[in-house]
Amino acid sequence: MSAAGSARRRGEASLQAIAHEVLTRPEAGLRLAVSRLDRRRFLQLTGLAGGGLMLAFSLRPAGAATAPARETVGAETLAPSAYLRISTEGIVIHATQPECGQGVKTAMPMIIAEELDAAWSEVEVRQSWISETDFGRQFAGGSTGIPRVWLPMRRAGAVARVMLVAAAAEHWGVAAEDCTTADSHVLHASSGRRVAYVALADAAARLPVPDAERVALKPREAFRLLGTRVTGVDNTALVTGQPLFGSDQQLPGMRHAAYVKCPAIGGRVRSANLDVIRALPGIDSAFVLEGNGDLTELKPGIAIVGRDTWAVMQAREALEVEWDETSAARDDWAETLAEARRLTDSQGAERLADQGDLDAALAGATTTVEAIYSYAFVAHAQLEPQTCTAWYHADEGRIELWAPTQTPQRAVSNVAGLLDLDESAITLHQLRMGGGFGRRLVNDPVCEAAAIARRIDGPVKLQWTREDDMHHDYLRAGGFHALKGGLDAEGRAVAWQNHFITFTADGRNPVFGGNLRPNEDLGHLIANFRLERTQLPWASPCGFWRAPGASVFAFALQGFLHELSTAAGRDHLEFLLEILGEPRWLEPDNTWALHTGRAADVLKLAAEQAGWGRSLPEGRALGLAFYFSHAAHVAQVAEVSVEDGQRIRVHEVTVACDVGPIVNLSGAENQSEGSVIDGLSAMAGQKLTHERGRVRESNFDRYPLLRLPQAPRVSTHFIQSDWSPSGLGEPVLPPVAPAVCNAVYTACGRRIRQLPISEQGFRLI
């Protein structure tokens, strides 16, 4: 195997590990671990000597050993695993998960504050430190943030509330059952007495910790904070330009760095004019890094370090490199497109599902429909290009990192392996991210910064350019679907065949985001169903893009369902509800699977709110789509008009979601609206094309983002069900494209089967 092939294999293994970490489902056993402490140990952990109540809760996978809590030697108050602290100084709740714009820094503390009955205006939210021992897994991805902490954080707040009530009742000499709580106070109604939590903290700290699993939690109808609109805790700092992001970091004596890699993955440095670069004004050093063989960590390249970003950028322009591309990727989109189109006329190389008698059903169908859907590779295009600041303290054998990463704990382990350090010698300061969408699950910029810092005396900030981000992204995979469906004389769907053409890096497994499972294809609800797969070789890296897989599968599958209902001459809502059938879980005993009743409810709600069936002017129409992903049921109706057969205006998108109880209504609406905008932007004109392993598009001049005049009104309606909450950062995006494209067909009779829609001559206005 070539060096590049070995590196790709290691990179795929690393991505598999990230996938396992990120996509672990809440029902797989994440639960609250509350240490069983003797009185002496509890007093140590609660920080009684310093005056205050510090609850040591930990999020760990079920069955994991309870690690000893960290102690701060010499400090008056210890802070092990402290999600919540109440002292005379106030109420502090730590936000433990990375914030990348999805709102968890606000939403997660709200969960604790609700059960605590704390006045939100009196809560101080702080970003926590990074520690698996103290907090369990800390990451932002897979729309798992709220589901993973929902019960643990509710119990954290409830336990604290019970202890505060007990302390007040003991002080007043009354029964705890006669006390209530509200707005950070314990109240005794019959005597009219009330006392603030902060005044009870010392007394509460002396009480035993109740069993968290036995403490009663509030019913949803008793929520006073959850489900309301709460502004983000960082909003004031954001609008006043405070340094929250990775790109904002400044340290005394800090140097600036760029890292130049081969534009074709797998390429290595053969030679470069490094002597010329080192002699340029403001440049301190320039050197080659050979990489560590893992493409998700450190690729081969050239580091340029200087006193400011301008000097480094100018030096980069003067850099001349001869790349050894013997083992580099040679991906070519035009060649791949031709091969995929040839394969759509043949059977798939693998048969993933075959139920009923598809061939007989198609042969006996009154009407058959065939279509080929395709979608291009796309980039994440997050607003903030990749960056990381690192400071290697050679005299102490340790390193500090200031990183906007979605997987901080994995970043620590990545750097530990790269630099041959113990993880205890690595301190990572979690920073807010200017967008992530899955790209910052991979920590290659953190590893690059660490490797550069080891060669530098003092702190150094690595800053990628937009071109770096586009050329070295982990892309949303392209793909193709050759679909065939059959209808009976009554217009019912009786057959569904999907030949899915995707990509593979290792010759065995699909690339990330390119793996369609049978139960993700709603065609499997039709009696006669077949799913086949063919994999084409692809070396350039693919990764987790917002709603991996679902973001494009929905376009093809929901679009083809509309083709079938149109061919049947039936109302599309009625057609979809018929396919869903009676309310049931599609996977028994798995409440995180699709529930056909919940799916039907969001379809009906979206249709009702959008006025489904109302008459519209000529050239204007409604389009409907549904998709299930990340345990969330989402339906959308897009109101669209088409001018001159190609200019599309999306007037409004109506969203209906069932994601369980809403934590922060403001944040939930923000996530929904952002997903719609992101989905429209990718749908409209975004694509990456490869030639000789190189991405042709390098910046937003050739990779257009949605503009404000093109953005529609978005209205979101939530079904506040009692199921455990599911994620919301990703599942609203998949139905956007099919809802719009279905509306376009109804408005003008032209069917869109390619993404971006600009490939068929359409454009948003």
N, C-alpha and C positions, 0 to 999 in steps of 0.2 A: 504494500500500500504506500502511496506517495505521502510526503510530509504533510501536504495540504489535506489529503484524505484523512490522515490520522488526526490532524487538528480539527477537521470538521466532525469526525466521530466523537472526539472529546468535547467539542462544543455542543453537539447534540445531547451527549450525556449530561452536560451541565444544564442545558435547557430542560431536559427531562426532570432533573432534580428540582429546578425552579417550579416546573409545572406541578409536581407533586406537592410542593410547599404551598403554592398559591391556590390550587384548586381543591385542597382538602375541604370536604363538605362539613358543615357544622354538625350534621347528624352522625358523622363518623366518630364522634366521641369527645369533641372539645367541651370541657366543662370547668367548673370552678374548683380550684384546689385550695382549701383553707387549712392552714397548718394547725394541727392540734398541739397547743402550747401549754406548758405548765405555767403557773402564775408568775414565777420569777422571769421566765423567758418572755412571757407576754408583756410584762412591764418594761423589759428592755426594748422590745420591738415597738411598743406604742410611744416611746419617748416621754414617759411620764415625768422624768426629771426635768425635761424642757417645757413641760406644760402643754399637753395637747393629746388628741386622739388620732393615732396613726394606724389605719387598718392595713394589714399585710395580706393582700389577696394576690393570687397568682393564677395566670391563665396557662394551663399546660394540657397536653393531650391526655386523655383518660388513660390511667395506668402508669403514667410517668412518675418516676420517683420525685419526692418533694426535696428540692435542693435546700441546703441551709441558707437562711437569709443573710445578705451582706450586712456587715456592721461597720460603721464609720468610727474608727478608733479615735478617742479623744473628743468626739462631738457630744454635746449635751443631748441632742436628739438624734436617734438613729432613723434611717429612712430605707428600710428594706421593702421592696415590692409594694410601695405605698401608692395606691391609686387615689386615696382620699386622705386628706389631713385636715383636721379641725383643731384650731388652737385659738388663743386669745388674739392672734394676728388675723384670723379669718378662716375661710373655707377654701382649700386648694384642691383641685382635681387635676390629676395628670392625664393628658392625652397621650396615649401610648403608641398609636399607630401613625405612620407617615401621612402627611397632608400634601396632596397634589392637586387641590382644587375641588375634591369630591366632598369636602365638608366634614370629615370625621373628627377634626380637632374641636369642632363645636358639637356635633351630634353625640359622640360617645360620652363626653362629660354630662350631657343633658340626661342621658339614661340614668346615671348615678344620681344626679340632682333631683330627678323626678321621684325616685324611690326614697331619697333622703328627705324630701319635702323642703328642699333648700330654695331660698329666693335666688333666682338666677342672677340678679344684679349684685348679689353678695359673693358669687363664686368667682375665684380666680383660676383660669385654666393655664396650665403650663405644659409645654412639650416635655415628655419624659426622657430619661436617659435610655440607652439601648442595652438591654440585658434579657436574654432568654430565661435565665434563672429567675429573674424578678417578674417578668411579664409574659412569659411564654413567647409564641411566635409573633413577631412584629413585622408586618408587611402590608402593603396596599396593592391588592390585585384580586382578580377573579370576582369582584363584587362580593367579597366575603367579610368585609370589615364589620358591619353591624351584625350580621348573623353570628359571627364568631364570639362577639362579646355581649350579646343581648342579655342572656341569663346571668353570666358572671357579674356584669356591671350593675344589673338590677339588684342582684343579691348583695353586692358591695354597699350600695346605698341603703338597702333595707336593713342590713345588719347594723350599720351605723345609726340609723333612725331608732331601732329597737334599743340600742345601748344608751342613746341619749334620753329616750323616754324613761328607761329604767333609772337612770341617774336622777332625773327630775322627780320621779315618783318617790324615790328613796329620800330625797332632800325634803320634799313636802310632806312625807308620811302618808301618801295616798296610794291607791292601787294603780298600777301601770295601765290597766284597762280603762281607767277613767281619764286618761290623758290622750290628747291628740297632738298632731304636728301641722304646722303651716308656716311658710315663709321663714325658714331657719329658726323657728321657735317651737318649744313644747308648751302646750296650753292645757290648763285644767279649768274646764268650762264652769263647773259648779262654784268654784271660788274666785273665778276671774283672773287667776294668776297666769303669768306667762314668763318664760325665761329663754334667752337666746342660746342657740347651740354653742356659741363661742364661750359662754359662761359656764357651760356644762362639760366642756371637753376634759378637764382634769378629772372630774368625778367619774365620767364615763370610762376613762382610760383604766380605772381601777376595777372595772367589772369584767366578768368572764365573757369571752366571745361566744355568742350563741351559734348553734349549728346553722350555717348559711342555707342549707337545703331545707331546713324546717321553718325558716322565717317566711311569713306570709308576704306575698307580693301584691301590689295593687291590681285590681281588675282594670281593664282598659278604660272603662267608663269613668274611672276615678282619676285618670291622668289630667293634670293641670298644665304641665309644661310640654310634655310630648304631644306632637301633633299640631303645635302652634308654630308660628313663624318667628324664628330667632335669627338675628343677624350674626354673621360669622365673627368669631372672637378676634380674628386678625384683620377685620375689615378696615378699622381706623388706621392701623399700621400700613395696610396695603394702599389706601388712597392718599396717605401722606408720604409715601415713598420710603418707608422704613426698610432697613436691610434685612429682609427675611429669606431671600433666595440665595441659591448657590452662587450666582453671578455677582451678588452684592458683597461677597466676603472680602474683607480687608484686614490684614495683619501687619504688624510692624516688620519692616524689612522684607516684605513679601516680593517674590519674583513671579513672573508670568511665563506661561509655557504654551506651546502648540505641539501637537503630535501628528506627524504626517505619515499616513499609511498608504500602501499600494491601492490604487483605485479598483483593482480586481482582487477579490479575496484570495488569500493564499500566497500572494506575491511577497517577495523578500527584497531587502536592499542589497544591490550588487555594488553600487558605488554612488557617491554623492560629493558635492563640492563643499564639504564641511569646513575646510580651512577658510574659504571665502566667507561663509556664514558667520563663523566665529569672529571674524575681523570687522563685522559690520557694527555701526554705532548702536550702543544700548544692548548688545548681545553678550551674555555671560558665557554661554556654552551651547554646543550642539553635539549630539551623539546618537549613535544607533542603539536601539534595543531589539534584541533578537526575538522577543516573544517567548511565551512559555508553553506553546503547543495547544493552548485552549483558546479558541477564538472568542469565547464569551468573556475572557479575562484580558489577556495581553497579546495583541497581534504584533508582528514585526513592524518597525517603523523608525522614524527619526524624530527626536525631541529637540526643540529649539527653546532655549530659556533666556529671558532678557528682563530688563528693568521695567518695561511697561508693555501693554498690549500692542501699541502702535509699532514699536521696534520689532516685536516678534512677528507681527503680521507682514511688515515690510521685508523682514528676513525670509519669511516663508515664500514670498513672491520671488525672491532671488534664488531659492533652493532649486538645484538641478539634481534629479535622482535618476539613476538607471536601475530599473526594477527587474529582478529575476522572476519571470512569470511562468517558469517551467511547469510548476504545479498549481498555478492559479486557476480560478474559476473562468470558464469560457461561456457562460450562459448567454443565450441570444433569444430575445423575445420573438422576433420575426420567425425564426426557425421553429421555435416551440409552438407558436400559433399555428403554423402550417401543419406540424405533426399532430397537434391536438384535433384540428379540424378533420384530418384524415382518419383519426381513430374514432371519431363520433359515429362513423358508419359501421363500426364493428362491435363485437361483444367486448365486455370488459375483461381484463386479465384476471380479476378476482371476483367472486360472487360473495357479497357480504350478507345478503338476505334474500330468501326466496320463499314466499308464502302463497298458498293457493295454487292455482294453475294459470299463470300469467299468459302463456302463449294461447291457451284456449280462450281466455277472457278477451284478449285482444282480437282474436279471430272472430269471436262472436259478438263483438261490440257493434252497436248501431253507428257510432261515430268514434273515430280515432283522431287524436291530435298529436303532432310532433313538433318539437322546438329545441333549439340549442341556445343555451344561455352561457355567457362568459363574463369574466371580470378580471381586471388587471391587478398586478402587484401595486401596493401603495405604501407610502411612508407614514410615520406617526406625525411628523410636522408639529410637535409640541412647541409652544411659544418660546420657551427658554431652551436654547441649544445646550448640549451636555457640558457639564462643568464639575469640577471637584477641586478642593484645596487640600493640600497634604503638607505635613511638617514631620520630617523624620528626625527624631532626637537620637543621633548616633551615640552620644555619650551615655544615654540611658537605655538604649536598645528598644525603643518604642516609637510608635508613630501615631499622630493625631490626624483625623480626617474630618473635613466639613463637607458633607455629601448630601445632595438632594437625590436620594435613592428610594425606590419603592421596597427594596429588600435589604434593610440596613444590616441585619444579622448575617445574611449571606455575604454582604460586602465585607464584613469583618473576617469571615472564614476565607473568602477569596484572597484577601490581602495577606492573611496569615500564611496561607499556602504559598503565595507568590514570593513573599519576603522571608519565608522560613522563620516566622515569629509565632510565639504563643498568642492565642487570641486575647489573653489578658494584657498583652503589651500593645493592644490596639484600642484607641478611643475614637469612637465615631460620634460626631455631633450631627444629629438629624436636622436637616434644613427643609424648609418648605420648597416644593417643586413648582416650577412654572409649566405645569402639565406633565403627564406621564403616559397615560393611555396604554400602559404595558411596556413601553420602551425602557423605562427605568427599573424594570424588573431585572435587567441584565446590567452588571456592574463593570463593564469594560472601561468606562471613563474613570471610575474609582481606582481600578487596578493600574491604569496608565499613570494617573497622578501619583500613586504610591511608588511605582517603579521609578518615575522621574525624581520624586522627592528624595529617594535614597541616594541619588547622585548629587544632591544640592544641599548646601549649608543654609538652613533656614526654610521658612514656609514658601510654597510655590502653588500658584493657582493655574490649573489647566483649563483652558477655554476652547471648546470646539467652535467652529464656524457653522453657519447654516449648511454650507456645502459638505462639511464633515458629517453632519447629521443625515443628510440625504444619501450620501454615498456609503455610509457605514451603519445604516439602520438595520433593524431586524424586522423585515417587511411583512405586511399582510400578504398572505399567499394569493396568487392568482388561481384561476380554476375554470372548469368547463362542466356543463351538465347537458347531456343528450337525453331529453325527456320524451316519453311517449305515454299517453293516457287513453283510456277507453271509457265510453259512456253507453249506457243502455238506452232503450227506447223512451224511458221516462226521464232521461237526463241525469241519471245517477251515475256517480263514478264507480266503475267496476274493475279498473285495471290501472296500474301505475308502474312505470319502469324508469329508472334513473341510472344512466351510465355516467358516473362521476370520474372526471379526469383531473388528477391532482399531481403533486410533486413530491419527490423523495430525495433526501440528501445522502442516505446511507444504503439505498437500494432495497430497504425492507419496510420502513415505517414512513408514513406521510410526514411532511414538514409541519411545524406548529401552525395551527389554524387551517390545516388542509386535511383534517380527518373527520369525515362525515360518518356518524354512527347511524345505524338503521332507525333507532328510536328518535333521532333528531329530524328525520324526514317524515312529515305528516302523511306522506303517501302510505306509510305502513298502517294507517288506519283504514285503508282500502283493502278489501278482501284479497285481491290478487296483486302482490307487490314484489318487485325485484329491485335490489340495489347492487350494482356492479361498480368496480373501481379499477382504473388503470393509473399507474404512477409513472410520471416522466422524471428523468434525472434533473436535479437542480442543485447547484453548489452554493449560490449566494444565500446568506442566512435569512431565515424567516423566523418570526417570533410572535409574541402576543400583541395583537392589535385590538383595540376596544371591541369587546364581544367577539373573541377569536372564533373563526368559523361561522358562527351565527350571523355575523355582520354581512356576509355575502351569500350564505346558503339561503337566507330568507328571501333575498332578491330573486333567486332562481325558482325556489320552490313555491313561494307565495305568488310569484308572477305566473307560473304555469297553472296553479290552481285557478287563477282568474281566467286563463285561456280556456280551461275546461268548463267553467261556469258560463263563460260567454258562448262557447260552442253549444252548450246545452240550452241556451236561451233562458237561463235562470238568474234570479237575484243572487248576487255573490254572497251576501250575508246568509241567506237561507242555505245556500250551497255549503258554506263552511260549517254552519251549525249542524247540518245533516251529517257531514263527515265526522264531526266530533262525537256525535251520538249521545248516549246517556251519560250523566255525570259519574265519573269514576277516576281513580288513580290509574295511570297507565302502567305504573310499576307498583304492585301491591306492597304495602308495608314501607313505602318510601315516600314520605310527605314532601320530599324535595324534587319529585318527578312532576311531570305535567298532569294536571287534573282537568279533565275535559269540561267539567262544570265551571271551574274558575276561568278557563279559556272562553267558554261561551258567555260568561257574565261580562268580561271586559269587551268582547266583541259587541254585545248588545249596548253596553254603556257608551262606547265610542260612537256607535251608530246613532244612538239617541241624542247625544250631545252635539253631534255634527249635523243632525237633521237628515239622516240617510233617507233617500227616496224623494226628497224635495226637488222641485223643478228648478233648473238653472238655465241661464242664457246659453245660447249656442256657443260651442267652443269652450264651455266651462263644465267641469264634472267633479264628482267625488270618487276617490279610490280608497279601498279598504284592504288592510293586511293585518295579520296576527303573527306573533312569534313567541316562542317560549325559550328563554335562556337564562342561565344563572338563577334558576329557581323562581323566576318572575314571569308572570303572564301579562303580556302587553299587546294591546290592539291600537291601531291608528286609522284615522280617516284623514286623507289629504284633499283639500279643495284646490283645484288646479285649473288654470285656463291656458290654452295654447293659441298662439298667434302665428299666422303664416306657416302653419304646419311644423314649426320647429322651435319657436321661442316660447319657453315655458315660464309661467309665473305661478309660484306656489303661494296662495293667498293665506291659507291657514292649515295648521295640522292639529287635529284633536287627538289627544292621547288618553287612553284609559289603562290603568295599571292595577294589578293586585300583587302587592309586594308585602302583604301583612300590614301591621300597624306602622304608621309613619312616625319617625322620630322628630325630625325638624322639617316642617312643611316648606319653609323657605328653601332649605337645602335640597329637598326632594324635587321641588319645582325647578330649581336651578339645574339639577342633574338631568331632568327630563328635557328641558329646553336646550341644554348644551348638547345632549345626544342627538336631538333632531337637527340642530345646526351642523354638528359634526357629520352626521349621516348625509345631509344634503350636500355638504361641501365635497365629501368623497365621491358621492354619486355624480356630481355635476361634471367635473373635469380632471379628477386626480388619477394619475397613472404613472408608473415608473416602467421604463423600457431599458432593457439591457443589450449592450453590444460588446462582445469579447469580454464578458464578465463585468463590464462597467455600466453604472447607472448613468443614463444620458441627462436626466433632469437633475439640476444642481441647486435650484433656488426657486422662489415663488414666482419668478417670471415665467417659468415653464411648468409650474406645479401650483395651479391657482387655488386660493382659498375663497370661501364664500364671502361676499361683500355685504355690508349692511343693507343696501337697497334690495338685495335678493332674499333677505331673511323674512320668513313668514311670521304671522302671529302663531303662537303656540299656546294651547290651553290644555292643562293636564287635570285629569280627574282620577282620584284614588278610591279604590274599594278598600275601606279600612277593615280588613278581615282579621280574625283572631289567630290565624296561623302565624308561626314564628316569622319574623321579618326576613326577607331576602334582600339581595343587593339591588342597587338602583343605578350604579355608575355606568353600566353597560347595556342592560336589556332593552332600553328604549330605542337604541340605535337600529337594530336589525329591521324592524318593520317600515322604516322611513322610505327606503328606496322602492320597495314593492308597492306601497300605498300610493306614492307619487306616480310611478310608472303605470299602475293600473288605472289611475285617473286620466293619465295622458291618453291611453288607448280609448277610454270612454269618450273623451273630449274630441279626439281627432281621428281615431281609427288606426293610428300607427302604433305598432307594438315595439317596445324597447326590450331588447334581450342582451344588451352589452353595457357593462360599466367600465369607464364612465360613460354617461349618455352622450357626451361630445363625440364619441366614436361613431354614433349614428347621426351626427349632424344636429343634435339638440343642444340648446343652451338655456340656462336659467337667466331670467331678467328680473 
